[in-house]
Amino acid sequence: MSADTQLTRAQRDDLRAIAGMIVPASDEYKVPGADDGAIQADILATLGRDTRLVIAALDHLARLAGGQLAELDAAKRDAVAQEFRKDGGAAAATLVRVVLQCYYRDDRVLRSLGLELRAPFPKGYVLPDGDWSLLDPVKARAGTLRRAP
């Protein structure tokens, strides 16, 4: 089951609101905020094992807000976020990590940082498909048998 179906509409709205507070958009650097639709879709698609803690964080935010965080004005949202930072614990840390990991893998953000949109290995050298010669030293070693734990 995807996180999109596990989170309520209110939780998804609060996730978008808090993500935009964690990383706001920047016209200067031409990057979206973490509340951007594509980044939100990535967050929901990749929550996986973090879903439980993110839901706990969103529920904690809603309790602090006395309702839906996304419906509060900016000043009240900031006050709730400050309180959440103080006592959010592991759930708050997980929420921030999830938002940041999805944000910093967005192509627009990578370009703004001057990074290429490819894996850094093998440092500019393209390996031809099917070239397994890098494994020759490994294949040349004698096999090692170990007992399974």
MOPE-V815484 format. One record per backbone hydrogen bond with DSSP energy under -0.5 kcal/mol. CO is the residue of the C=O (numbers start at 1). NH is the residue of the N-H. Records with the same first field share a line. If there is no record, write none. Layout:
CO: NH + NH
This chain:
2: 5 + 6
3: 7
8: 12
9: 13
10: 14
11: 15
12: 16
13: 17
14: 18
15: 19
16: 20
17: 21
18: 22
19: 23 + 34
23: 34
26: 30 + 31
31: 26
33: 36
36: 40
37: 41
38: 42
39: 43
40: 44
41: 45
42: 46
43: 47
44: 3
47: 50
48: 51
50: 54
51: 55
52: 56
53: 57
54: 58
55: 59
56: 60
57: 61
58: 62
59: 63
60: 64
61: 65
62: 66 + 67
67: 69
68: 71
69: 72
73: 77
74: 78
75: 79
76: 80
77: 81
78: 82
79: 83
80: 84
81: 85
82: 86
83: 87
84: 88
88: 91 + 92
89: 93
90: 94
91: 95
92: 96
93: 97
94: 98
95: 99
96: 100
97: 101
98: 102
99: 103
100: 104
102: 105
103: 106
106: 110
107: 111
108: 112
109: 113
110: 115
111: 114
116: 118
120: 123
122: 125
124: 126
125: 127
128: 131
130: 132
132: 135
133: 136
135: 139
136: 140
137: 141
138: 141
